[in-house]
Amino acid sequence: MSLDDNDLDSLPDRIAETFAGLTLLVTGGTGFMGKVLVEKLLRKCPDIAKIMLLVRPKKGKSPKQRLEEMLNDELFAKLRSLRGGVEPLLEKLQIVTGDVIAPDLAISDTDRLDVIENVHIVVHAAATIRFDEELKKAVFLNVRGTKLILDLAKQCKKLKLFIHISTAYCHLHEKLLEEKPYPPPANPHKIIEAMEWMTDEAVATITPNLLSKLPNSYAFTKALGEALAVEAMEHIPVIVLRPSIVIPVWQDPVPGWTDNINGPTGLLIGAGKGVIRTMYCKSNSYADYLPVDVFINGIMICVWNYIKLGDTKSNVINFTSSAEIKVTWLEMIDAGREIIMNRVPLNNVVWYPGGSMKHSRLYHNICALFFHWIPAIIIDTLLFCLGYKPVLMRVHRRISKGFEVFEYYTNNQWDFKSDIAQTVRQKLNPRERRDYKVDAIGLDISKYFEDCIRAARIFILKESDDTLPSARRHMKIMWFVDIVAQFLFWALMMYWISGWMASFYSFVVGSSNITPKAIVE
């Protein structure tokens, strides 16, 4: 017999009870993942003592300005309504001005002492997630930053748990990632020392040798950072959480919400705008995606499982979804194309959403030339002549650079064990399973992608719903343009092929007329 919401609300919320009276220090709290964590903690755990946020000044804005801007985001609308505005939220939050990339975290002595005396839980989520980040900066953020936060946590007098956010894609040599530590690709301490004294030019020279078979600085430095967290388990209570590709909110609090266009959202937006027309990719392979709200729920459940249930042996946990649901790249692109063409069109598309994934790099490169570079040159030339700033060549250079990294992941396949996460969630009561959802029950892939596209349209592209009618009209025009362009492309290809065959035929026929008699004469 299913329980209604009133019955569920009568059950205890042991997750929220775990955080009552506790003070947390969160790094990366103003980032994509951190925002969702802060919102959930403030909304579901009213008795939490304090959330300290390590925040640095950025782009001319002070930490206080950045925090207030964050709390006024649409993500916090539900929470603001429940609590009566931003001011009550600020009472639960405390800024610790600092910077993970700084040699000493740039924390004042007063703030450092406050952290040491009061913090019970540290959530270390700060990291650079740029795959093409220069190695020195990636090391300072993802490796040295982790070491410095761990050193600070070791001094905390009331520390109950240190949570290190790693990634399921940091041990890429393992085609099956188990829930256990793995040896790092290098000694993290020596790498930190080397980066501190080497010049940028020297680092750039040795980077290919250091990365070896790893595709980018992100995978390399996240593996090193994880190794430091595992090493610290001998001294303080630590759990390492490995999420897969973290994507927009599924359900709570704003379906589809994101603050960036990384990952699948960027791919759908690029294809929906008509900018991305071809990809070199194994269309039947799949990536492992995890909605950010599901992962945040998982973090809170892991805290309860470790602190209240005493499960200290489950200290390396994979948060992945492919054991329950697999979505191939082709299925994702097809779903996104159908949504954008028929339900949620984007404004000012430069080409009708189309194109395809190519299994041949040569075919992909030919299509990229005709459908990416040549149109970009033509459109940018027109923009320049009309007095506007050219943009498409710059966009395609960025896309091309991104594809260089992206192709490694789309043309390889990994699987993940997630036994611990599967086991822990069995301990939840019905209310907790509803309020801290970490399973795929009820997931509608098409609806989810539609929410993602609609939210990105509103929050990222700033395209309001009242522009949908004009977007649909524009889409019809671009459909006609696409038909004409496709006809011209294939006509050109047939002309080129027929010309090549005619030349080849003439060569063969001409050669066959050269007889021994003709040579003698």
N, C-alpha and C positions, 0 to 999 in steps of 0.2 A: 504494500500500500504506500503510495507516494504521499509525502507530507506537504501541506501548503506552507506559505511563507510565515504565517503566524506560528505554526508548529515548529518550523525550523528556527525561528527567532527565539524560541523558548529554550533551545539547546545552548550549551556553553560555547563561547568562542575562546578556546584555549590559546589560539595564536595571539590574539590581542592581549590576553592576560599575561602572556610571556613578556611583552614589552612594557607592561605597567611599571612605572618608576625607574625605567632604565634611560640612560643617556647614550646616544649613538654619535659617532664621528663618521661622516660620510665624505669620501673623496669622489670627485666626479658628480657631485650632487646637482650641478646645473647642466649636466649633459642629458642626452636622450634617455638613457636608462635611469640615471639618478633622479630626474624629474618625476618619473613614474613611481619610483620607490618612495620619494618624499611625500608625494600626494597620497599614496596608499597608506603609509604609516600615519600621517596626520588624520586621515579620514577614518581608518579602522581602529586606531589605537589612541583614543582620546586621553588615556592616562599615561601615555609616554611622557617621561620627564623633560627631555630636551633632545633636539637633533642639531648637532654641530655640523656645519658645512664648511669644508675647506674651499674657499673661493678666492680667486685672484682678480685683480683689475684687468679689464679687457676692452680693447677698442675705445679707450677714453671713458669707460664706465667704471665706477667704483663697485666693489663687491656688494654694497648695500643696494645700489641702483640695479645691479644684475639680479639680485634676489627679488626685489620688488617687481621687476619686469617679468621674472619667471612666475611669480604668484598671480600675476594678472593674465597669464596665458589661458587659453580656452581649456587646457587640460585641468586647470584648477577651478573651473567654473562651478562644478558640482560641490566641491569642497567649500568654496567661498559662500555658496548658498547655505550650506549646512551650518557653517561657523559664523556667518554674519559679516563677511568681508575679509579683507587682507590682514587687518590689525590683529585679530585673535590668532591668526596663523603665525605672525611674526613673534608672538609671545612664546611659541614652542620652538622657534628656530634661533640659532645663534651662529653668527658669522665668525669663522676663524680665518682671518686674512692670511693667505699663504699661496704657495705655488709648488706643485709636485716636481716641476722641472728644476727648481732652485736647489743648490747644493745642500742647504740646511732647511729646506721647505719654506724658507722666508717667513717663519712663524715667530711672532714676538715671544719674549720670555713669559709674559703674563698669560698669553693664550696657551703656550706650551704647558705651563704649570696647571692651568685649568683643565686641559685634556688629561694630563697625567693623574690628577686628583679625582676626576669625575666620570670618565668614559668607561662604559661597560662593554660596548660592542663597537668594533670598527668594521665598516664596509668599504673596502678599497676597490672602487670602480673607475678611478681616473686612469686614462690611457689614451694614447693616440691610436686611432683605428684606421689611419690612412695607410694603405698598402704600399704606397710609393714614398713614404716618409724617408728622409735621409737617415742613415743608420745612427749617427751620433745623437740626433734629437730623439729618435725612437728608443735608444738605450737609456738616455737621461729620463724620459717619461716612463717607459714601461718596465725598466729594470732598476735603475738607481732610485727612481721614485718609489717603487715597491719596497726596496731595501730600507729607505728612510722612514716610510710609514710603518714598516715592521719594527724598526728600531724604536720608534716612538711608542708603538703598542706594547713593546716589552717593558716599558717604564710605567705603563698604566697600572695603578694600584688595584683597581676594581675590575680589571679585564675579565670578561666571561667568554668572549669569542672574537676572533679575527676572521673576516670573510674576504677571501681574495677572489675577484672575478677574473677568471682566465677565459679560455675559449676552446671549443671542441676542435678547432682547426689549428692547433699549435704543435701537434705532433704528426705532421703530414706523411711521414714515412710509415705510420701505422694505418693500414687500411681498415682495421677494426680497432677502434679506440675503446679500451676497457677503463673501468673506474679505478684506476690505480696511478701512482706516479710513474713517470718515465724519465730516463736520463736526459739532461739538457744537451743541446747541440754544442755547448761550450761552457766553460766555467764562468758563471755570471759575475763573480767578484773581479776576475781578471779582465773581463770585457769592460766593466765599469772603469777600472783603473786605466785601461788603454784609451778609452774614449775621452777621459779627463785630460790626458796630456798630449794626445795626437792632434795634429791640425786637421781641418776639414778636408784638405786635399789628400792627406795621407789616408784618412778614413775612407774616402771615396775610392782610393786605389785598391785597398785591401778588402772592400765590401764583398765583391764576388767570391773571393776565397773564404771569407767568414761565413757567408750564407750557404756556400756549398750547393747542395741540392734543394735547399729551401727557396721558394719563389720570391720572397719579399722580406723586408725588415720587420713587418708586423708579426709574421709567424715566428721568426727568429727571436725577437725580443719578448713576445708573450710566453714562449717556452722558457726563456731564462727567468722571467719574472715568476712564473709558476714554480720553478725550481727553488727560488728563494723562499717562497711561501711554504713549500714542502720541508725545506731545511729548518724553518722556524718552528715546525710542529714539535720539535724536541724541547722547546722553551716555553711556548704559549699555545693555548687552544686555537687551532687554525682549521678552517675547512676551505677547500678549493672547489669552486663551482665553475663548470665548463658549459656555458650555453653555446648553442650552435649559432646560426645567423639570426640575430635578433631583429625582428621586423615590427611593423606598427601594431598598435593596440587591437586586440580582437574584440573584447567586450567592455572592459571597465577601465576608466570612467567614460571615455569618448571613443566609440568604435572607429577604427581606422586612423586615429591620431598619430602623427609623427612630427618631428621638427627638422627632418632632413630628407634627402632623396637618395640616400645610400641604398645599396642592395636592390631587391626586386622592385621597390617603389620607383626608384630612378629609372629602372629598365622599362617599367610600364609607362611612366611619364614620357620618356624619350621616344618609345614606340608610338604612344598616343599622340604626341606632337608631330609625328611623321619624320622625326630627325633620325631615328635608328631604323634602318630598313634591312639590315643583314647582320647576322652573327655567325661566327664560327663556333659551333657547339654541338655536342652529342645530345640531340633533342630528346632521346629516351632516357637520359641520365637524370638524376634528381639531386637537389641540394636539401639540406636539413634546415628547416626554418622554425623559429620559435617566437610567437608573439610576445612582445615585451611585458604585457601584463601577466602572462602565464609565468614568465621567468621571475618577475618580482614576487608573485605569490609563492613561487618555489623558494626564494630566498627567505621569506618570512616563515615558511613551514620548516625549513632546515634549521633556523634559529630555535624554533620550538622543539624540534626533534633532538637537537644537540643539548640545549640548556635544560629543558624540562623533562624530556624522556631519557636523557643521559646516553644517547647513542653517539658516543665519541669515536667509534670505529669507522663510521661512515663519513670520512673526511675528504674524499675526492669523489665528486658527484658530477656525472654528465647530465646536462639538461638538453635533451634532444627530442625530436618528434617523429623521426622516421620509423620507429618501431610501431607506431600507431597509424601514421598516415604518410603517404609518399605522393608528392606532386612533381611530375617531370617538368623540365624547362619548357617543353612543347605545350603541355597542359596549361602551364601558367601564362605563357604568351597568348595562347588561343583564348583563354578566359579573359585576359586583359583586353585583347583586341575586340572581343564581342561586347564587353561592357562599354568601352570607349566609343565604339561605332554606334551602338544601339541605345545605351542608357545614360552614360555620363560623358558626353563629348567634351573635349578641352577647347579652349579658345585659341584662335589664331594658329591652327595647325599649319605647318608648312607643306605637308604632304599627307595624303590619305593614309591612315594606319594600315600597314601591310608589311610586305617583305617576308622573310622566312629565315630559319636557321639552316646553315650550310654545314655538311659533313666534310666538304672539300675546302681546304684553305685557298686553293687557286680560284675556285668558283666564288668564294666569299670575297676575295680581293678584287675580282672583276666587278662583282655587284657593288662593292664599296666604291669603286671608281665611278661607276655610272650613277649610283643612287645616293652616294654621300658626297664625294669630293666635287664632281662636276656641277651638281645642283648648288652646292655651297659656293663655288666660285661664281656661278651665274648670279645667284641672289645677292651675294656680297658686292658684286660689281654694280648691280642695280642700286643697292642701298648707298654705295659710295657716290654714284652719279646723282642720286636724289638728295645728297647732303647728310645722310645718316651714317652712323658708325657701323662698319661691317662686323657681323657677329658669328655667322655660321661656320666659317673656317676655324675660328677659335674654338667653337663648340665641338667641331669634329676632331680637332686635335686633342681635346680633352677626352672625348669618347674613345678615340683610337688608343690613347695612352691607358685609359681605364680597361679597355679590352685586352691589352697585353697581360694584365694581371688576371682579369676576369676569366680568360680562356683557360688558364691553368686549373681553375676550380670547376668550370663547366665541362671540361674534357677528362676529368678524373672523378673517381667515385670513392667515397668513404662510408663506412658504417660505424654505428656507435652502440655500445651497451649502455643501458640506462636502468639497470636492475634496482639500484638503491632508490632512485627517484620513484620508480614504480612501486617499490615496497613501502616507502614512507607515506605515500598518499593513501595507502590502505588503512592507515591509522587515524585518518580524519573522520569526524562525525559528519552527518548530512549537511549541517549548517556550514561547517568549515569547507566541505567540498563545493558548496555553492559560492561562498564568499571568497575563497582562495582557490579558484578553479585552476587545476593543473592537468586536466585530461582533455581529450579531443571530442568528448561526447557533445553532440549538438552542433559541431562545426559544419558550416555550409561554405565550402571553398569559394563558390561564385559570389555569395553574399559578402564574404570577408574581403575579397578583392575589390568588390564594388565600394565597400566602406573605405578601403585604403585609397582608392582613386578619388572618391568624393572628398575625403578629408584632405588629401594632398592638393586637390583643386582649390579648396577653400583656404587652408592654413599655410600652404607652401606657395602656390601659384597666385593666391589672392584673387581667385575667380569666383564670384558669388553665384548663387543659384539663379538669380534673375538674368544671367547671361547665357543660360542653357539654350533658349530658343535661337539666339543668333549663332551660337556654336553649332547647332544642328544644321542651320542653313549653310554655314561655311563648310561643314563636313560634306554636304551634298555637292557643293562646287568642287571640292578637292577630290571627290570620287570621280567626277568627270575628267578632271585634270590627270588623275592617276591612270585612267583607262587610256587616254591619249598617250601619256608618257610610256606606259607599258607597250603599247602598239609600236611606238617609234623605236623603243629599245630592241624589241624582237625583230623588227624590220631591219634595223641596223646590224644586228647580229647575223641575220640570215644573209644580208648583203655582204657582210665581211666573210662569212663562211663560204658563200657561193663564189666570191672573188678568189678566195684562197684555193678552193677546189678547182676553179677554172685555171688558175696559174699552175697548180700541180699537174692537171691534166695536160696542159700545153707542154710542160716540161717533159712529161712521160712520152707523149706523142712525138715531140720534137726529137727526143733522144732515140726513139725507135727508128727514125728515118736515117740515122747515121749507120750506114752499111760498110762492110770491109772494102767494097769497090769504091765507095765515096772517099774513104780514107786514102786509098792508093792514088786516086785521081787528084 
